[in-house]
Amino acid sequence: MIDESPNLNSADKILEAATKLFAMDSFAAVSIKQISVASGVNSALISYYFGGKKNLYQEVLYTEAEKFLKLQDKIRQQSGSPLTKLRTYVDGIAEMQQQNPYNIHLIYRELLTPQPMFENYVRSKLYRIHQFMTELVEEAIACGEIVADIKATHVAFTLEGIIMFFFLMHSHICELGNFQNGAELDYLLQALNTYLASLSKK
């Protein structure tokens, strides 16, 4: 049933449906009608809340990026060594992706085939995810927790690559690995921490 009343719940439904659809297909391929049907909300309310598809897509990107930025703020406020913070950040990203499986698909699609109209937005928001991880690695190298003969940005790319591949291939990994009841997340965390351990000074 189509929801005719303009309320916050309708906006949330639109945003949730749009996030899933944009993650599964490109910005150009997703229509307002598809979003309306998937959300169960009248298409007129999409313009009412978001001012059209372009603004809605930007709000989707903003909402997903904010989840990472909030995690970064949380890590910054924590005590502990840079390597401890890096492990916490990596674990936090993995847990966040487990709870929001469409997140990584959306980010991967935007980075792989960026929309020109959102290029500056992507650079200002999504690139901060990589930059923060790089900074943590740099701090860990500076204080002697990680070997110095490696570039921090390379470590960040490797960690991000492990996470991205895992969640892009999540259903296949679960099937091939015969994981049960979320045990595949333990495998991911083990893989990430094993890589970090290989870089740590003994």
PEFENLIN-V346908 format. One line per field, one symbol per residue. ss: DSSP state (H for helix, E for strand, L for the rest). psi: psi as a letter, one per 20 degrees, with the letter a starting at -180 (. if undefined). burial: I if it has 9 or more other C-alpha atoms within 8 Angstrom, else O. A space follows every 50 residues. Layout:
ss=???
psi=???
burial=???
This chain:
ss=LLELLLLHHHHHHHHHHHHHHHHHLLLLLLLHHHHHHHHLELLHHHHHHH LLHHHHHHHHHHHHHHHHHHHHHHHHLLLLLHHHHHHHHHHHHHHHHHHL HHHHHHHHHHHHLLLHHHHHHHHHHLHHHHHHHHHHHHHHHHLLLELLLL LHHHHHHHHHHHHHHHHHLHHHHHHHHLLLLLHHHHHHHHHHHHHHHHHE LL
psi=ppoiporhhgggggggghggghhhrrghhpqhgghgghikqphhighghi krgghgghhggggghhhghhhghgghiqrrrghghggggghggghghhhm highggggghhgmqphijghgghhfhhhgggghghggghhghjjhqqilq pghhggggghgggggghhkghhggghilqqljihhhgghggghgghhiiq p.
burial=OOOOOOOOOIIOIIIIIIIIIIIOOIOOOIOIOOIIOOIIIIIOIIIOOI IOIOIIIIIIIIOIIOOIIOIIOOIOOOOOOIIOIIIIIIIIIIIOIIOO IIIIIIIIIIOOOIOOOIIOOIIOIIIIIIOIIIIIIIIIIOOIIIIOOO OIOOIIIOIIOIIIOIIOOOOOIIOOOOIOOOOIIOOIIOOIIOOOOOOI OO
